[in-house]
Amino acid sequence: MKKIVAFLLILTFSFSGCEKDDICDANTPTTPRLVITFYDINNPAVLKNVNNLKVIGDGMTEGIVFNSASDNSKYLTNGNTISIPLKTDANTTTYSFILNSGNLNPTLIDIDNVIFNYTRNDIFVSRACGFKTLFTFVPSLPLVHTAVPVTKQKWMQYISVEKSNIDNEDETHIKIFF
Amino acid sequence: MSLFMVQAQDTIPIKTSPERTKIVGEIPEAPKQVKAKTSTAIKNDTIIPVKKDRYGLRVGVDLYKLTRGLYDSNYKGIELVGDYRLTKKYFLAAELGSEDKTTEDDRLNTTTKGTYLKVGFDYNAYENWLDMENIISIGLRGGFSTFSQDLNSYKTYNAYPYWGEMPWKPSGESFSGLTASWIEVVTGIKVKVVNNIFVGFSLRLNVLIVDKKPSDNFENLYIPGFNRTYAGNFGAGLNYTVTYFIPLYKKTVKAKK
């Protein structure tokens, strides 16, 4: 009988810590970012690294952080793939893609604006993670691409929508050739 | 709660110790002399009282659910409990309840409403001394609930909040006609505090067998009777009961050989 009492006590204490202990696991696929891969326009099968690319959302003062540097170079990337978050409370997201950002010669800095048009769908994930937002590009006009200023030649020469459903970050959704 | 446990622990019947019997007598009720007189067999000048067990129906209410509504504005609930003594050790037991609970998770706000019924048995593992009627039991229940779940509002999870943390989105989606079935393992104690009035406490470990999900895109976060759902189909519960015993008949306890 003492065993039963001990069992009851253990049971009481083991259940007391059950609430509010669940945290959304970082490995759980939640709201995906838009995955953009850069290719060489002269050799479309070959990946091409960008040079000091800075990506700033419309209306934002700071760019997307690409690395863990402590100074402003954290906003710059020199790779061939970037992942950028889309707005989950609007059906369009506008980004400025600044090539050769921070270059001392202003004529070498190229800025292209891209407006992404999409529809959103909120999907239940779990109690801890809540919902995630999945995106689908608007088929008729998935994106609007302009140079800044508009008279200037665009540095992105061709933008290809590879996947119109943005469900995860495991695949490239957009290819940019330059 | 711990007081009862201590009492229960102290009432181990050691028949040779007079001190022990004194303690036993204090807690639930003094042995009834009347019963002893009417059913006393005299053998070789030794008085051996014939022990009789009372059989009947015990009905009551869960105070935990009843009082929770007073301090938790997100909760309204009631649970009626009852058991019927089948044999010396076995009791047929059931709980019938209704709950209305709003759950505020970090990213979900849901309201679950429904009723439930649990039916099963308790096995009294406690050896009562004289006419004590305390119970330390282990039991099983089959639980069934019909309920509805409303998604009031939610937040989307975004690991990269470049555009800022998104506010709660209202939903208003309602899912009705949901059902769930589960098995409960119950450990409990019931102590007679005054004549025919018992207070009890039980802890329950639940295993969900089947549940009808609200949709492919959602799941049951709370099930009346089963309580909060966890990954792995496990759940837990407790109740704190006050019950009244309605005696129906008595049965003579056969002496052990």
Boltz contact constraints between the chains, C-beta under 6 A:
constraints:
  - contact:
      token1: [A, 4]
      token2: [B, 136]
      max_distance: 6.0
  - contact:
      token1: [A, 5]
      token2: [B, 5]
      max_distance: 6.0
  - contact:
      token1: [A, 5]
      token2: [B, 9]
      max_distance: 6.0
  - contact:
      token1: [A, 8]
      token2: [B, 187]
      max_distance: 6.0
  - contact:
      token1: [A, 11]
      token2: [B, 203]
      max_distance: 6.0
  - contact:
      token1: [A, 15]
      token2: [B, 236]
      max_distance: 6.0
  - contact:
      token1: [A, 24]
      token2: [B, 157]
      max_distance: 6.0
  - contact:
      token1: [A, 30]
      token2: [B, 157]
      max_distance: 6.0
  - contact:
      token1: [A, 30]
      token2: [B, 159]
      max_distance: 6.0
  - contact:
      token1: [A, 31]
      token2: [B, 156]
      max_distance: 6.0
  - contact:
      token1: [A, 31]
      token2: [B, 158]
      max_distance: 6.0
  - contact:
      token1: [A, 64]
      token2: [B, 162]
      max_distance: 6.0
  - contact:
      token1: [A, 85]
      token2: [B, 160]
      max_distance: 6.0
  - contact:
      token1: [A, 85]
      token2: [B, 162]
      max_distance: 6.0
  - contact:
      token1: [A, 87]
      token2: [B, 163]
      max_distance: 6.0
  - contact:
      token1: [A, 88]
      token2: [B, 156]
      max_distance: 6.0
  - contact:
      token1: [A, 88]
      token2: [B, 166]
      max_distance: 6.0
  - contact:
      token1: [A, 89]
      token2: [B, 166]
      max_distance: 6.0
  - contact:
      token1: [A, 122]
      token2: [B, 156]
      max_distance: 6.0
  - contact:
      token1: [A, 124]
      token2: [B, 217]
      max_distance: 6.0
  - contact:
      token1: [A, 124]
      token2: [B, 218]
      max_distance: 6.0
  - contact:
      token1: [A, 127]
      token2: [B, 105]
      max_distance: 6.0
  - contact:
      token1: [A, 127]
      token2: [B, 221]
      max_distance: 6.0
  - contact:
      token1: [A, 129]
      token2: [B, 157]
      max_distance: 6.0
  - contact:
      token1: [A, 130]
      token2: [B, 107]
      max_distance: 6.0
  - contact:
      token1: [A, 130]
      token2: [B, 108]
      max_distance: 6.0
  - contact:
      token1: [A, 130]
      token2: [B, 154]
      max_distance: 6.0
  - contact:
      token1: [A, 130]
      token2: [B, 155]
      max_distance: 6.0
  - contact:
      token1: [A, 130]
      token2: [B, 157]
      max_distance: 6.0
  - contact:
      token1: [A, 131]
      token2: [B, 154]
      max_distance: 6.0
  - contact:
      token1: [A, 131]
      token2: [B, 156]
      max_distance: 6.0
  - contact:
      token1: [A, 132]
      token2: [B, 157]
      max_distance: 6.0
  - contact:
      token1: [A, 133]
      token2: [B, 156]
      max_distance: 6.0
